Amino acid sequence: MSTEEVKQRVHKALTALEQAPDDIRELEAQIAGLLLPDAKRHADSAFRALVQRVPEREPESFVAAKRALIEAMKSVARVLSHMWDDDRYTRAGFDFGE
């Protein structure tokens, strides 16, 4: 479901994630590298080393992105809610001979 509001909120979330601190962005790149097919052999020990660098608190950029995505999902829910009784999406009832 794509509306202008949803697009704006998703853009806001992506922009917030781009503002993540450099150490978090570096950590993300290292994790992504471990997910590549040729890196799987040594991924377990490498992940264990990276876990030590994961911050205890979410960076503010993550909090802002999460907030924007929640609002985007709420917007989608509102649109779908208004479509609930639309003839295009309702089906005739069935008589099962009860």
Backbone as numpy.savetxt, mean C-alpha at the origin, in Angstrom:
# Nx Ny Nz CAx CAy CAz Cx Cy Cz
-10.54 1.27 -8.97 -11.40 2.43 -8.97 -10.50 3.65 -8.97
-10.65 4.44 -9.99 -9.80 5.61 -10.11 -10.65 6.87 -10.22
-10.51 7.71 -9.22 -11.15 9.02 -9.25 -10.04 10.06 -9.07
-10.35 11.29 -9.31 -9.35 12.33 -9.13 -8.88 12.38 -7.68
-9.82 12.21 -6.74 -9.45 12.23 -5.32 -8.50 11.09 -4.99
-8.79 9.90 -5.49 -7.93 8.74 -5.23 -6.54 8.99 -5.83
-6.49 9.48 -7.05 -5.20 9.77 -7.69 -4.39 10.76 -6.86
-5.05 11.80 -6.37 -4.36 12.82 -5.57 -3.83 12.22 -4.28
-4.63 11.39 -3.63 -4.19 10.79 -2.36 -3.04 9.81 -2.56
-3.10 9.02 -3.62 -2.01 8.09 -3.91 -0.74 8.86 -4.25
-0.89 9.93 -5.03 0.26 10.78 -5.34 0.85 11.36 -4.06
0.00 11.77 -3.16 0.46 12.32 -1.87 1.24 11.26 -1.09
0.76 10.02 -1.10 1.45 8.93 -0.41 2.81 8.67 -1.03
2.86 8.62 -2.35 4.14 8.37 -3.02 5.12 9.51 -2.78
4.62 10.72 -2.77 5.47 11.88 -2.50 6.03 11.80 -1.08
5.19 11.40 -0.14 5.65 11.25 1.25 6.75 10.20 1.33
6.58 9.09 0.63 7.59 8.03 0.68 8.91 8.48 0.05
8.82 9.36 -0.93 10.05 9.89 -1.53 10.82 10.76 -0.54
10.14 11.23 0.49 10.77 12.08 1.50 11.38 11.28 2.65
11.39 9.96 2.52 11.96 9.12 3.58 13.43 9.48 3.79
13.90 9.36 5.01 15.31 9.66 5.28 16.24 8.77 4.43
17.43 9.25 4.18 18.38 8.52 3.33 18.68 7.12 3.86
18.81 6.97 5.18 19.12 5.64 5.72 17.99 4.65 5.46
16.75 5.13 5.48 15.60 4.27 5.19 15.58 3.91 3.71
15.85 4.86 2.87 15.88 4.60 1.42 16.99 3.61 1.07
18.12 3.73 1.73 19.22 2.78 1.51 18.81 1.38 1.97
18.16 1.31 3.10 17.68 0.03 3.63 16.67 -0.59 2.65
15.77 0.21 2.12 14.79 -0.28 1.14 15.49 -0.85 -0.09
16.52 -0.16 -0.57 17.26 -0.61 -1.75 17.95 -1.94 -1.47
18.50 -2.08 -0.28 19.18 -3.33 0.07 18.17 -4.48 0.18
17.01 -4.21 0.75 15.98 -5.24 0.84 15.52 -5.63 -0.56
15.30 -4.65 -1.41 14.88 -4.94 -2.79 15.92 -5.79 -3.49
17.18 -5.51 -3.26 18.25 -6.30 -3.87 18.23 -7.74 -3.41
17.85 -7.96 -2.16 17.79 -9.33 -1.64 16.60 -10.11 -2.20
15.65 -9.41 -2.77 14.47 -10.07 -3.33 14.67 -10.49 -4.78
15.78 -10.11 -5.37 16.08 -10.51 -6.74 16.34 -12.01 -6.80
15.98 -12.67 -7.89 16.13 -14.13 -7.99 17.55 -14.63 -7.71
18.57 -13.94 -8.18 19.94 -14.43 -7.98 20.49 -14.16 -6.58
19.77 -13.43 -5.76 20.23 -13.11 -4.41 19.64 -14.04 -3.36
18.78 -14.94 -3.75 18.04 -15.75 -2.78 18.94 -16.70 -1.98
20.09 -17.10 -2.52 20.93 -18.08 -1.82 21.36 -17.59 -0.45
21.75 -16.34 -0.35 22.28 -15.82 0.90 21.32 -14.82 1.55
20.09 -14.84 1.12 19.13 -13.83 1.59 18.85 -13.95 3.07
18.77 -15.16 3.60 18.40 -15.33 5.01 19.38 -14.61 5.93
20.66 -14.85 5.77 21.64 -14.20 6.65 21.69 -12.70 6.40
21.51 -12.29 5.14 21.52 -10.87 4.83 20.31 -10.16 5.45
19.14 -10.81 5.38 17.96 -10.22 6.01 18.16 -10.09 7.52
18.75 -11.09 8.12 19.00 -11.02 9.57 19.88 -9.83 9.92
20.86 -9.54 9.09 21.72 -8.38 9.33 20.95 -7.08 9.15
20.09 -7.03 8.13 19.32 -5.81 7.87 18.29 -5.52 8.95
17.76 -6.56 9.56 16.74 -6.37 10.60 17.26 -5.49 11.72
18.54 -5.58 11.99 19.13 -4.77 13.06 19.04 -3.27 12.75
18.88 -2.93 11.47 18.84 -1.52 11.07 17.42 -0.97 10.92
16.43 -1.80 11.09 15.03 -1.35 10.97 14.69 -0.51 12.20
14.23 0.70 12.00 13.92 1.57 13.15 12.72 1.03 13.95
12.75 1.30 15.24 11.64 0.86 16.10 10.36 1.64 15.80
10.51 2.90 15.48 9.35 3.74 15.15 9.30 3.97 13.65
8.08 4.04 13.15 7.91 4.33 11.72 8.41 5.74 11.42
9.12 5.91 10.33 9.50 7.27 9.94 8.25 8.09 9.64
8.32 9.38 9.86 7.17 10.25 9.61 6.68 10.13 8.18
7.59 9.91 7.25 7.17 9.76 5.85 6.25 8.55 5.68
6.51 7.47 6.41 5.65 6.28 6.35 4.28 6.59 6.95
4.28 7.31 8.06 3.02 7.67 8.73 2.17 8.52 7.78
2.79 9.49 7.13 2.07 10.37 6.21 1.54 9.57 5.01
2.36 8.67 4.49 1.93 7.85 3.35 0.76 6.95 3.75
0.86 6.34 4.91 -0.21 5.47 5.38 -1.52 6.25 5.54
-1.41 7.44 6.09 -2.58 8.29 6.28 -3.23 8.61 4.92
-2.41 8.95 3.92 -2.93 9.28 2.59 -3.58 8.06 1.93
-2.98 6.88 2.10 -3.56 5.66 1.52 -4.87 5.27 2.19
-4.95 5.48 3.50 -6.22 5.22 4.21 -7.31 6.12 3.66
-6.99 7.39 3.44 -7.98 8.31 2.89 -8.37 7.92 1.47
-7.41 7.43 0.68 -7.72 6.96 -0.68 -8.69 5.77 -0.61
-8.44 4.84 0.29 -9.31 3.67 0.43 -10.70 4.07 0.91
-10.77 5.05 1.79 -12.08 5.54 2.24 -12.85 6.16 1.07
-12.13 6.87 0.21 -12.76 7.47 -0.96 -13.32 6.39 -1.88
-12.56 5.35 -2.12 -13.04 4.23 -2.94 -14.26 3.59 -2.29
-14.23 3.42 -0.99 -15.36 2.82 -0.28 -16.62 3.67 -0.43
-16.46 5.00 -0.37 -17.62 5.87 -0.54 -18.23 5.71 -1.93
-17.37 5.66 -2.95 -17.86 5.50 -4.32 -18.58 4.16 -4.47
-17.97 3.10 -3.98 -18.58 1.78 -4.09 -19.89 1.71 -3.31
-19.93 2.37 -2.18 -21.14 2.38 -1.37 -22.30 3.02 -2.13
-22.00 4.09 -2.85 -23.05 4.76 -3.63 -23.51 3.92 -4.82
-22.70 2.96 -5.23 -23.04 2.12 -6.38 -23.75 0.83 -5.95
-23.91 0.65 -4.65 -24.44 -0.61 -4.12 -25.77 -1.02 -4.74
-26.67 -0.09 -4.88 -28.00 -0.40 -5.41 -28.15 -0.08 -6.90
-27.08 0.26 -7.56 -27.11 0.57 -8.99 -27.57 -0.66 -9.77
-28.47 -0.46 -10.74 -28.99 -1.57 -11.53 -27.88 -2.37 -12.20
-26.81 -1.71 -12.52 -25.70 -2.40 -13.19 -25.08 -3.47 -12.31
-25.16 -3.30 -10.99 -24.48 -4.21 -10.08 -25.41 -5.08 -9.25
-26.70 -4.86 -9.31 -27.62 -5.69 -8.54 -28.11 -6.83 -9.40
-28.36 -7.94 -8.79 -28.83 -9.12 -9.50 -30.23 -9.46 -9.00
-31.00 -10.01 -9.91 -32.35 -10.42 -9.54 -32.27 -11.53 -8.50
-33.23 -11.55 -7.61 -33.27 -12.61 -6.62 -33.59 -13.94 -7.25
-33.22 -14.99 -6.62 -33.47 -16.33 -7.13 -34.55 -17.00 -6.28
-35.44 -17.73 -6.95 -36.45 -18.52 -6.26 -35.98 -19.96 -6.29
-35.60 -20.46 -5.14 -35.08 -21.82 -5.05 -36.16 -22.83 -4.74
-37.42 -22.43 -4.97 -38.54 -23.36 -4.79 -38.79 -23.75 -3.35
-38.57 -22.85 -2.46 -38.76 -23.18 -1.04 -40.19 -23.28 -0.70
